[in-house]
Amino acid sequence: MNDEYDGKNAVITGGSSGIGLATAKLLVDAGARVVITGRSRATLDAAAKELGDNATAVMSDVSSLSDLDGLAARVRDELGTLDALFVNAGVTTAAPLESTTEEMFDTSFAVNVKGAFFTVQKLAPLLRTGAGVVLTTSAANVMGLAGTSVYAAGKAALRSMARTLSGELLPRGIRVNAISPGPVDTGTLERTMTEEAAERFKAERVADNPMHRFGTPEEIAGAMAFLAFDATYTTGSEFVVDGGSTQL
Ligand SMILES: NC(=O)c1ccc[n+]([C@@H]2O[C@H](COP(=O)([O-])OP(=O)(O)OC[C@H]3O[C@@H](n4cnc5c(N)ncnc54)[C@H](OP(=O)(O)O)[C@@H]3O)[C@@H](O)[C@H]2O)c1
């Protein structure tokens, strides 16, 4: 416990597991109040129990504009204004060109692109001067990893949005940056593909990675908090946290 973020208010979409939950823990442990979101009530309840009284868990699907309106109203009631917005909710789609369906394409873009854009639109009115917005992209957006074309394209769109939205929000003194994680073992791959395919994909990522390991959710969370609160001369950028996989 420390008081680094005492008095700070944050929203983390997709804050009920993985990278989002690790970020929520870091902020709450340092004195912040957070609202986390997700679609599964059970997962949200478990996360809320783990986080304690300074966290509120709101069931809200980022691909639904009415859910986002509801979220904005709830955040206004619970927190008033925001110092940080983590646009983190995302789904992984992994399939080769020939077996990617229209439904997979639409779901991926509805959550990872449309959901992210409208999360910023709906919550922007609550952001204070000096606030930071962090969009979670992916190292996949600059790589040519087979089987990730839909996911990677959506994350590339999000990287582009970090630039344009930063220009739009700068007059209000709000910074917008992207965080680009490399492989992080959060269980998301197992939820996306067969166990065997996930194990193969993970073994390939470890072999390819200059550090020969996955990152931890806590390593990404630390970088996200830095971008949101401490990177006061940085906007429109993408901060890469990938063990060097897209750099070396
Ligand atoms: N893990 C990696 O290797 C990696 C690498 C690069 C980038 N990323 C990105 O990092 C972010 C977090 O990933 P993670 O690995 O931590 O995944 P995760 O453990 O699966 O967590 C995803 C979170 O997003 C929520 N979510 C999913 N769809 C949602 C929707 N439509 N509306 C609201 N919440 C939704 C999930 O809750 P519900 O399922 O209950 O809705 C969960 O809280 C994602 O944007 C992902 O693309 C991950």
The ligand as an ORCA input file, in Angstrom:
! r2SCAN-3c Opt
* xyz 0 1
  N      -2.859    -10.936    -23.108
  C      -2.123    -10.548    -24.133
  O      -1.180    -11.239    -24.550
  C      -2.387     -9.231    -24.807
  C      -1.426     -8.761    -25.724
  C      -1.665     -7.553    -26.354
  C      -2.812     -6.840    -26.094
  N      -3.727     -7.341    -25.217
  C      -4.927     -6.541    -24.982
  O      -5.015     -6.232    -23.612
  C      -6.389     -6.075    -23.240
  C      -6.669     -6.933    -22.038
  O      -6.405     -8.284    -22.390
  P      -6.211     -9.460    -21.328
  O      -5.204    -10.381    -21.888
  O      -6.062     -8.912    -19.969
  O      -7.626    -10.200    -21.526
  P      -8.648    -10.864    -20.531
  O      -7.973    -11.417    -19.317
  O      -9.467    -11.757    -21.395
  O      -9.503     -9.609    -20.071
  C     -10.356     -8.955    -20.964
  C     -11.276     -8.069    -20.176
  O     -12.133     -7.381    -21.088
  C     -13.487     -7.666    -20.733
  N     -14.295     -7.616    -21.934
  C     -14.223     -8.378    -23.046
  N     -15.139     -8.005    -23.935
  C     -15.828     -6.973    -23.366
  C     -16.904     -6.146    -23.779
  N     -17.503     -6.335    -24.971
  N     -17.328     -5.178    -22.946
  C     -16.753     -4.989    -21.739
  N     -15.727     -5.737    -21.289
  C     -15.290     -6.717    -22.095
  C     -13.432     -9.031    -20.042
  O     -14.553     -9.311    -19.220
  P     -15.844    -10.130    -19.792
  O     -15.317    -11.239    -20.632
  O     -16.574    -10.563    -18.565
  O     -16.598     -9.133    -20.592
  C     -12.182     -8.853    -19.218
  O     -12.428     -8.068    -18.084
  C      -7.199     -6.425    -24.479
  O      -7.570     -5.242    -25.151
  C      -6.232     -7.231    -25.307
  O      -6.522     -7.185    -26.678
  C      -3.549     -8.518    -24.549
*
